[in-house]
Amino acid sequence: MSVVAVRDLTVRYPRRGAFRKAELTAVDAVSFAIEAGRTLGLAGESGSGKSSVARALMRVHDPASGSVQVAGREVTTLRGGALRKFRAHMQMVFQDPYDSLNPRLTAGENVGEALTAAGVPRPDQVSRTRELFDRVGLPAAFTGRYPHQLSGGQRQRVSIARALAVGPQVLVCDEAVSALDVSVRAQILNLLKDLQEADGLAYLFISHDMSTLRFIADDVAIMYQGRIVELASSAEVFANPRHPYTRALLAAIPEPGAGRRHRRGVVRGEAPPADAELTGCAFAPRCPLATEICRVERPALVEDAAGHRAACHHADAVPTAIEGSTK
């Protein structure tokens, strides 16, 4: 059973500088599910809508429409105390742990605030904080250090400990390792995997780095201009990408010993402005496979016999056509 079930999620923001009331659609009818003990990786360029999905799930920003269910409960309608209780089920780990921790509190006090919110009595918080530090690989002595006295990786471990303090079922990781050195990044990813195995946590892992998603994700969703254009198991996405945008992202992954001239399938150009009025496929202006139908008809997210979904009129032609066009 899915711990997270999102259906037709749409997120809009007020359009800046408009004299009349207007809105910008950041997320357009996105649907996905995450089961306990599994990780859904959400990938795409900056501005694709990934973080807007996270903010809507956490109810930092109210969705314009759609359904978000966590542990079988609809959360888009929650308010006040019910919303605060919901957030115990879903916690977020941010890109910059320094900004997400209170610099005036010690690492232990930062975690203690979460324990207070979870209803843990103050006499029990010291021992519980040490237990959480042990779980994320930090010595108990670090509870007395301030965030500026810790390294980036150590601060991220504190952030994870604080997220675990309320006993969540879901962790939303928004570029949670992108600011870390490569070696530290691997340590945090391994920690997240260990915690998931121990607690059966469901992860929504947002990243622009496909190499990271290859390591951490069980399933991968690719976003472009606010819509999911491909969704399948991680193994399927990396072995058999069916959307040209996905192939472009994979082609950009650095390979040892491969120079720029050896990279295949990289699509040039930039995504259109978020407020651009487009007909047809949003990727068509950059796509080497685009034909007239792509410019006038928006492709639906169609599932094949293997459960691999892609929103492309020429999904079946993607591998051969792109490889052949870039030699």
QUIGI-V78666 format. One record per helix or strand of 3 or more residues. SS is the DSSP state (alpha for helix, beta for strand). FROM is the first residue (numbers start at 1). TO is the last residue. If there is no record, write none. Layout:
BEGIN
ss->SS from->FROM to->TO
ss->SS from->FROM to->TO
END
This chain:
BEGIN
ss->beta from->2 to->14
ss->beta from->23 to->35
ss->beta from->39 to->43
ss->alpha from->50 to->57
ss->beta from->65 to->70
ss->alpha from->80 to->86
ss->beta from->90 to->93
ss->alpha from->97 to->100
ss->alpha from->107 to->117
ss->alpha from->122 to->135
ss->alpha from->140 to->144
ss->alpha from->147 to->149
ss->alpha from->152 to->164
ss->beta from->170 to->174
ss->alpha from->182 to->199
ss->beta from->202 to->206
ss->alpha from->210 to->216
ss->beta from->219 to->224
ss->beta from->227 to->233
ss->alpha from->234 to->239
ss->alpha from->244 to->251
ss->alpha from->260 to->262
ss->alpha from->284 to->286
ss->alpha from->292 to->296
ss->alpha from->315 to->325
END
